[in-house]
Amino acid sequence: MLYYLFAPLGKKYLIFNLFTYISFRAAGAMVTALLIAFALGPWIIRKLREHKVGQVIRAEGPASHQAKRGTPTMGGLIIIAATVIPTLLWAPLNNRFVIVTVVSMLWTGAIGFFDDYLKVVEGRSRGLVAKWKLAGQVLFGVTLGLMLLKWPVVAAGTVPAAATTVPFFKYLVVVFVPAVYVLFVTGVVTGFSNAVNLTDGLDGLATGLSIIAAAAFASFAYLLGRVDATSYLNLFYLPGSGELAVFCAALMGACLGFLWFNSFPAQVFMGDTGSLAIGGSFATVAILLKSEFLLVIIGGVFVAEAASVMVQIGTYKYNRRTRGREYADSHRVFRMAPLHHHFEKLGWAESTVVVRFWILGIFCALVALATLKLR
C-alpha cells in the first residue's frame, strides 16, 4: 500500500525513490512488524487470559513444565498480524510471490487456530483430530502444487515450474513429472509445518529459530531477485522473488516482537496457531524460490526435532511388535521426544537448551549462506 502511495512520487521528490528499493521496504516492514507486535502483544495476552485460553501440559513431560499450565496460548495471532499487516503495507500487492506466501500463512495459521481453539477453549484434549489437521495441510499442499503448475510464478526460460535447484551445484535442477511435483510440494509443506510445531516446546525456542531462518531466507530472496547478484553467484534469476525479502523481514520483526513476551519465563505461547503458520510460510518461501533442499539446511534444527520424534515412535513400535511392550518401554532411543525434551531429561536447564539450539540454528543458516559461494 505504501509502495503505491509513495513510489510514484519519486519522479518529483527524490527522497521517495527509497520506496523503489526492496532493502528499504524490507527494513521498514521489519520495524513496523516489531512495533505492531509490541502494541498488540499486551492486549492479545490480556484477552487470552480473560477467556482462560491456557496451555495444556502433558503429564509425562518434564516436571518443571507443570508450572506453565494455564499460560496463555494462541499467541501466534500476534505473529500473524505483525507479519501480514507490514507485508501488505510495504510490498507491492500485485506480486504473486507475496500473495501466495501471505495466503499460505493465513491458511496454515487457520488450521492451527482451530486446533488450539478446540483443544483449549472447547476442552477437547486432542484438539483438531490429527487426521483432519493433516487433511488441511495436505489440501493446501496439493492446491499450491497444482497452482504453481498451472500458473507458474517464475518467468518462462528460468527454472521449470515443476523443478527444484540443488545446493552446492551450479545450475543443477531436478525436474519432476507433474504428479510427483505436487506430492513433493505437499510433503514439504506438511513436513515442515509439523516440524516447527514439534519444536515449539520450550520458551522462545521456536521463536528464536524462526528469526534466524527468516533472516536467511530474506537474504536468499533478495539475491535471487537481482539479476546482477545471480549472475555473479551463478544462481538462477527469479524475477519478482526479491519481494519475498519484505515478507521474511516482516516475519523476522514479528518474531522478534513476540520473543519479548515468549522468552523465559514465557507470558504467552504461540501455540499451533503460530507454529503451523510459521512452518507453512517457510515451506512456501522455499518452494517459490525453488530451494526446497535449502529448507533442510536452514531449518536443520527443526528437521532434527521432527526426525527425533519419527525415530522414537518408529523404534518403539518396532521393539513392541518384535520384543514386547516391556522391552520397548525400557529401550527408547531418546529419554523423551522431541529432541529438546531429551536434553532436559539429561539435566540441562531449559534456557541452556534454548540458547544452544539457537546457536545450532545460526550455524545451519551460515552453512546455507555458504552454499552461495561453495558451488
VENPECOR-V681415 format. One record per pair of residues at least 12 apart in sequence whose ideal C-beta (glycine too) atoms are under 10 Angstrom apart, sorted by the first residue. I is the first residue (numbers start at 1). GAP is how many residues later the second one is. Records with the same first field share a line. If there is no record, write none. Layout:
BEGIN
I: GAP / GAP
END
This chain:
BEGIN
1: 84 / 87 / 88 / 89 / 90 / 91 / 92
2: 17 / 23 / 26 / 27 / 30 / 84 / 86 / 87 / 88 / 89
3: 16 / 17 / 22 / 25 / 85 / 86 / 87 / 88 / 89 / 90 / 91 / 92 / 240 / 243
4: 15 / 88 / 89 / 90
5: 14 / 84
6: 12 / 13 / 14 / 19
7: 12 / 13 / 14 / 18 / 85
8: 12
19: 71
22: 68 / 69 / 70 / 196 / 199 / 200 / 203 / 204 / 220 / 221 / 222 / 223 / 224 / 227
23: 195 / 199 / 219 / 222 / 223 / 226
24: 66 / 222
25: 61 / 62 / 64 / 65 / 66 / 67 / 218 / 220 / 221 / 224 / 225
26: 60 / 64 / 65 / 192 / 195 / 196 / 216 / 217 / 218 / 219 / 220 / 221 / 222 / 223 / 224 / 226 / 227
27: 63 / 218 / 219 / 222 / 226
28: 58 / 61 / 62 / 218 / 221 / 222 / 225
29: 54 / 56 / 57 / 58 / 59 / 60 / 61 / 62 / 189 / 216 / 217 / 218 / 219 / 220 / 221 / 222 / 223 / 224 / 225
30: 56 / 60 / 184 / 185 / 188 / 215 / 216 / 218 / 219 / 220 / 221 / 222 / 223 / 224 / 226 / 227
31: 55 / 59 / 218 / 219 / 222
32: 50 / 53 / 54 / 55 / 57 / 58 / 217 / 218 / 221 / 222
33: 46 / 48 / 49 / 50 / 51 / 52 / 53 / 54 / 56 / 57 / 216 / 217 / 218 / 219 / 220 / 221 / 222 / 223 / 224 / 225
34: 48 / 52 / 216 / 218 / 219 / 220 / 221 / 222 / 223 / 224 / 226
35: 47 / 51 / 218 / 222
36: 42 / 45 / 46 / 47 / 48 / 49 / 50 / 53 / 214 / 217 / 218 / 221
37: 41 / 42 / 44 / 45 / 46 / 49 / 216 / 217 / 218 / 219 / 220 / 221 / 222 / 223 / 224
38: 40 / 44 / 218 / 219 / 220 / 222 / 223
39: 39 / 42 / 43 / 218
40: 37 / 38 / 39 / 41 / 42 / 45 / 214 / 217 / 218
41: 34 / 36 / 37 / 38 / 40 / 41 / 216 / 217 / 219 / 220 / 221 / 226 / 227
42: 36 / 218 / 219 / 225 / 226
43: 35
44: 28 / 30 / 31 / 32 / 33 / 34 / 37 / 217 / 224
45: 26 / 27 / 30 / 33 / 216 / 222 / 223
46: 26
47: 25 / 27 / 30
48: 23 / 24 / 25 / 26 / 27 / 29 / 30 / 72 / 219 / 220 / 221 / 223
49: 21 / 22 / 23 / 218 / 219
50: 22
51: 21 / 23 / 69 / 70
52: 18 / 20 / 68 / 69
53: 17 / 18 / 19 / 20 / 21 / 22 / 63 / 64 / 66 / 67 / 68 / 215 / 216 / 218
54: 14 / 15 / 16 / 17 / 18 / 19 / 20 / 66 / 67 / 215
55: 13 / 14 / 15 / 16 / 17 / 18 / 19 / 20 / 61 / 64 / 65 / 211 / 213 / 214 / 216
56: 12 / 13 / 14 / 17 / 60 / 63 / 64 / 67 / 69 / 71
57: 12 / 13 / 14
58: 143 / 278 / 283
60: 276 / 281
61: 140 / 275 / 280 / 283 / 284
62: 139 / 140 / 273 / 274 / 278 / 279 / 282 / 283 / 288
63: 281
64: 280 / 285 / 286
65: 136 / 137 / 138 / 276 / 279 / 285
67: 198
68: 134 / 135 / 197 / 198 / 201 / 282
71: 132 / 194 / 195 / 196 / 197 / 198
72: 48 / 189 / 194 / 195 / 196 / 197 / 199
73: 43 / 46 / 47 / 127 / 193 / 195 / 196 / 197 / 198 / 199 / 200 / 201
74: 38 / 39 / 41 / 42 / 43 / 45 / 46 / 47 / 194 / 195 / 196 / 197 / 198 / 199 / 200
75: 41 / 132 / 183 / 186 / 187 / 191 / 192 / 193 / 194 / 195 / 196 / 198 / 199
76: 33 / 36 / 37 / 40 / 124 / 178 / 182 / 192 / 193 / 194 / 195 / 196 / 197 / 198 / 199 / 200 / 201 / 202
77: 32 / 35 / 36 / 39 / 181 / 191 / 193 / 194 / 196 / 197 / 200
78: 176 / 177 / 179 / 180 / 182 / 183 / 184 / 190 / 192 / 195 / 196
79: 26 / 30 / 128 / 131 / 172 / 175 / 176 / 178 / 179 / 180 / 183 / 191 / 194 / 195 / 196 / 198 / 199 / 202
80: 22 / 25 / 26 / 28 / 29 / 30 / 32 / 33 / 171 / 174 / 190 / 193 / 194 / 197 / 198 / 201
81: 28 / 173
82: 168 / 169 / 171 / 172 / 173 / 174 / 175 / 176
83: 18 / 19 / 22 / 23 / 26 / 131 / 164 / 165 / 166 / 167 / 168 / 169 / 170 / 171 / 172 / 175 / 194 / 195 / 198
84: 17 / 18 / 19 / 21 / 22 / 25 / 163 / 166 / 167 / 170 / 193
85: 165 / 169
86: 160 / 161 / 163 / 164 / 165 / 167 / 168
87: 12 / 14 / 15 / 18 / 156 / 157 / 159 / 160 / 161 / 162 / 163 / 164 / 167
88: 14 / 158 / 159 / 162
89: 157 / 161
90: 153 / 156 / 157 / 159 / 160
91: 152 / 153 / 154 / 155 / 156 / 158 / 159
92: 148 / 151 / 154
94: 146 / 149
95: 58 / 145 / 146 / 147 / 148 / 149 / 151 / 152
96: 51 / 52 / 55 / 56 / 57 / 58 / 144 / 145 / 147 / 192
97: 56 / 57 / 124 / 128 / 141 / 142 / 143 / 144 / 145 / 146 / 147 / 148 / 149 / 150 / 187 / 188 / 191 / 192
98: 142 / 143 / 145 / 146 / 148 / 149 / 190
99: 54 / 144
100: 44 / 47 / 48 / 51 / 53 / 144 / 184 / 185 / 187 / 188
101: 120 / 142 / 143 / 145 / 146 / 147 / 150 / 179 / 180 / 181 / 182 / 183 / 184 / 186 / 187
102: 145 / 148 / 179 / 182
103: 37 / 40 / 41 / 44 / 177 / 181
104: 36 / 37 / 39 / 40 / 85 / 89 / 173 / 175 / 176 / 177 / 178 / 179 / 180 / 181 / 183 / 184
105: 142 / 146 / 171 / 172 / 173 / 174 / 175 / 176 / 177 / 179 / 180
106: 171 / 174 / 175
107: 29 / 30 / 32 / 33 / 36 / 37 / 82 / 169 / 170 / 173 / 174 / 177
108: 28 / 29 / 32 / 33 / 81 / 82 / 85 / 88 / 89 / 164 / 165 / 167 / 168 / 169 / 170 / 171 / 172 / 173 / 175 / 176
109: 84 / 163 / 164 / 165 / 166 / 167 / 168 / 169 / 171 / 172
110: 26 / 30 / 163 / 166 / 167
111: 17 / 21 / 22 / 23 / 24 / 25 / 26 / 28 / 29 / 82 / 161 / 162 / 165 / 166 / 169
112: 15 / 16 / 21 / 24 / 25 / 81 / 85 / 158 / 159 / 160 / 161 / 162 / 163 / 164 / 165 / 166 / 167 / 168
113: 15 / 158 / 159 / 160 / 161 / 163 / 164
114: 13 / 14 / 18 / 19 / 22 / 158 / 159
115: 12 / 13 / 14 / 15 / 17 / 18 / 21 / 82 / 156 / 157 / 158 / 161
116: 12 / 153 / 154 / 155 / 156 / 157 / 158 / 159 / 160
117: 154 / 155 / 156
118: 14
119: 152 / 153
120: 151 / 152
127: 144 / 145
128: 144
133: 57 / 60 / 61 / 64 / 139 / 143
134: 56 / 60
136: 54 / 140
137: 49 / 52 / 53 / 54 / 55 / 56 / 57 / 139 / 142 / 143 / 146
138: 45 / 48 / 49 / 51 / 52
139: 47
140: 45 / 46 / 49 / 50 / 53 / 140 / 143 / 144
141: 41 / 42 / 43 / 44 / 45 / 46 / 47 / 48 / 49 / 50 / 52 / 139 / 142 / 143 / 146
142: 40 / 41 / 43 / 44 / 47
143: 39 / 42 / 43 / 46
144: 38 / 41 / 42 / 44 / 45 / 136 / 139 / 140 / 143 / 144
145: 16 / 17 / 31 / 33 / 34 / 35 / 36 / 37 / 38 / 39 / 40 / 41 / 42 / 43 / 44 / 142
146: 32 / 35 / 36 / 39
147: 35 / 38
148: 13 / 14 / 33 / 34 / 37 / 139 / 140
149: 12 / 13 / 27 / 29 / 30 / 32 / 33 / 36
150: 28
153: 85 / 86 / 87 / 88 / 134 / 135 / 136 / 137
154: 82 / 83 / 84 / 85 / 86 / 87 / 134 / 135 / 136
155: 82 / 83 / 84 / 85 / 86
157: 80
158: 66 / 72 / 78 / 79 / 80 / 81 / 83 / 132
159: 12 / 14 / 16 / 77 / 78 / 79 / 130 / 131
160: 13 / 14 / 15 / 16 / 21 / 130
161: 14 / 15 / 17 / 20 / 129
162: 12 / 13 / 14 / 15 / 16 / 17 / 18 / 19 / 20 / 22 / 23
163: 12 / 13 / 18 / 73 / 127
164: 12 / 17 / 20 / 21 / 24 / 122 / 123 / 125 / 126 / 127 / 128 / 129 / 130 / 131
165: 59 / 70 / 71 / 124 / 125 / 126 / 127 / 128 / 129
166: 124 / 125 / 126 / 127 / 128 / 205 / 209
167: 124 / 126 / 127 / 129 / 130 / 200 / 201 / 203 / 204 / 205 / 207 / 208
168: 125 / 129 / 202 / 203 / 206 / 207
169: 65 / 202 / 206
170: 63 / 64 / 65 / 66 / 205
171: 63 / 64 / 65 / 204
172: 203
173: 63 / 117
174: 116 / 118 / 119
181: 106
184: 103 / 108
185: 98 / 99 / 102 / 107
186: 97
187: 96 / 105
188: 92 / 94 / 95 / 96 / 98 / 99 / 104 / 105 / 107 / 108
189: 90 / 91 / 92 / 93 / 94 / 95 / 97 / 98
190: 89 / 90 / 93
191: 88 / 92 / 104 / 105 / 111 / 112 / 115
192: 84 / 86 / 87 / 88 / 89 / 90 / 91 / 92 / 94 / 95 / 100 / 103 / 104 / 107 / 110 / 111 / 114
193: 79 / 82 / 83 / 84 / 85 / 86 / 87 / 88 / 89 / 90 / 91 / 109
194: 78 / 81 / 82 / 85 / 86 / 108 / 111 / 112 / 115
195: 80 / 84 / 87 / 88 / 100 / 101 / 104 / 106 / 107 / 108 / 109 / 110 / 111 / 112 / 114 / 143
196: 13 / 14 / 17 / 74 / 76 / 78 / 79 / 80 / 81 / 82 / 83 / 84 / 85 / 86 / 87 / 103 / 106 / 109 / 110
197: 73 / 74 / 75 / 77 / 78 / 79 / 80 / 81 / 82 / 83 / 105 / 108 / 109 / 141
198: 77 / 81 / 104 / 107 / 108 / 109 / 110 / 111 / 112 / 139 / 140 / 141 / 142
199: 76 / 79 / 80 / 100 / 102 / 103 / 104 / 105 / 106 / 107 / 139 / 140 / 141 / 158 / 162
200: 62 / 69 / 70 / 71 / 72 / 74 / 75 / 76 / 78 / 79 / 102 / 105 / 138 / 140
201: 68 / 74 / 104 / 137 / 138 / 139 / 140 / 143 / 149 / 152
202: 62 / 64 / 136 / 138 / 139 / 141 / 142 / 148 / 149 / 151 / 152 / 155
203: 56 / 59 / 60 / 61 / 62 / 63 / 64 / 65 / 66 / 147 / 148 / 151
204: 51 / 54 / 55 / 56 / 57 / 58 / 59 / 60 / 61 / 62 / 146 / 147 / 150 / 151 / 153 / 154
205: 57 / 59 / 96 / 100 / 133 / 135 / 145 / 148 / 149 / 150 / 152 / 153 / 156
206: 49 / 56 / 63 / 64 / 68 / 69 / 72 / 73 / 95 / 96 / 99 / 134 / 148 / 151
207: 47 / 48 / 49 / 50 / 51 / 52 / 53 / 54 / 55 / 56 / 59 / 62 / 63 / 67 / 68 / 71 / 147 / 151
208: 47 / 48 / 51 / 54 / 55 / 93 / 146 / 147 / 149 / 150 / 153 / 154
209: 46 / 69 / 89 / 90 / 91 / 92 / 93 / 96 / 145 / 148 / 149 / 151 / 152 / 153 / 155 / 156
210: 41 / 42 / 44 / 45 / 46 / 48 / 49 / 60 / 64 / 65 / 68 / 69 / 71 / 72 / 89 / 92 / 151
211: 40 / 41 / 42 / 43 / 44 / 45 / 47 / 48 / 147 / 150
212: 40 / 43 / 86 / 87 / 89 / 146 / 147 / 148 / 149 / 150 / 151 / 152 / 153 / 154
213: 35 / 38 / 39 / 42 / 65 / 66 / 68 / 69 / 72 / 73 / 82 / 85 / 86 / 87 / 88 / 89 / 148 / 151 / 152 / 155
214: 31 / 33 / 34 / 35 / 36 / 37 / 38 / 39 / 40 / 41 / 42 / 64 / 67 / 68 / 71 / 84 / 151
215: 33 / 34 / 36 / 37 / 40 / 83 / 147 / 150 / 154
216: 32 / 36 / 66 / 78 / 81 / 82 / 83 / 145 / 146 / 148 / 149 / 150 / 151 / 152 / 153
217: 27 / 28 / 30 / 31 / 32 / 34 / 35 / 64 / 65 / 68 / 69 / 72 / 74 / 77 / 78 / 81 / 82 / 148 / 151
218: 24 / 26 / 27 / 28 / 29 / 30 / 31 / 32 / 33 / 34 / 67
219: 26 / 29 / 146 / 149 / 150 / 153
220: 15 / 21 / 24 / 25 / 28 / 65 / 66 / 69 / 71 / 74 / 78 / 148 / 149 / 151 / 152
221: 17 / 20 / 21 / 22 / 23 / 24 / 25 / 26 / 27 / 28 / 64 / 67 / 68 / 70
222: 19 / 20 / 21 / 22 / 23 / 24 / 26 / 27
223: 12 / 14 / 15 / 18 / 19 / 22 / 66 / 146 / 149
224: 12 / 13 / 14 / 15 / 16 / 17 / 18 / 20 / 21 / 64 / 65 / 66 / 67
225: 12 / 13 / 14 / 15 / 16 / 17 / 18 / 19 / 20 / 64
226: 12 / 13 / 15 / 16
227: 12
229: 13 / 143
232: 140
233: 138 / 139 / 140 / 142
234: 138 / 139 / 141
235: 55 / 56 / 136 / 137 / 140
236: 53 / 54 / 55
238: 50 / 51 / 52 / 53
240: 48
241: 44 / 47 / 48 / 49 / 50
244: 40 / 41 / 44 / 45
245: 40
247: 34 / 37 / 38
248: 33 / 34 / 37
251: 26 / 27 / 30 / 31 / 34
254: 20 / 24
255: 15 / 19 / 23
258: 12 / 16
262: 12
263: 88 / 91
264: 85 / 86 / 87 / 90 / 91
265: 85 / 86
275: 27
278: 24
279: 20 / 23 / 27
282: 13 / 16 / 17 / 20
283: 12 / 16
285: 13
286: 12 / 13
291: 77 / 80
293: 78
294: 74 / 75 / 77
295: 73
296: 68 / 72
297: 67 / 68 / 69 / 70 / 71 / 72 / 73 / 74
298: 63 / 66 / 67 / 68 / 69 / 70 / 71 / 73
299: 62 / 65 / 66 / 69
300: 60 / 61 / 63 / 64 / 65 / 67 / 68
301: 38 / 39 / 56 / 57 / 58 / 59 / 60 / 61 / 62 / 63 / 64
302: 36 / 55 / 59 / 62
303: 61
304: 34 / 35 / 36 / 53 / 56 / 60
305: 32 / 33 / 34 / 35 / 36 / 52
306: 31 / 32 / 33
307: 30 / 31 / 32
308: 25 / 26 / 28 / 29 / 30 / 31 / 32 / 33 / 34
309: 25 / 28 / 29 / 30
310: 27
311: 21 / 22 / 23 / 26 / 28
312: 20 / 21 / 22 / 23 / 24 / 25 / 26 / 27 / 30
313: 20 / 24
314: 19
315: 13 / 16 / 17 / 18 / 19
316: 12 / 13 / 15 / 16 / 17 / 21
319: 12 / 13 / 14
334: 12
339: 14 / 18
340: 13 / 14 / 16 / 17
341: 12
343: 13 / 14
END
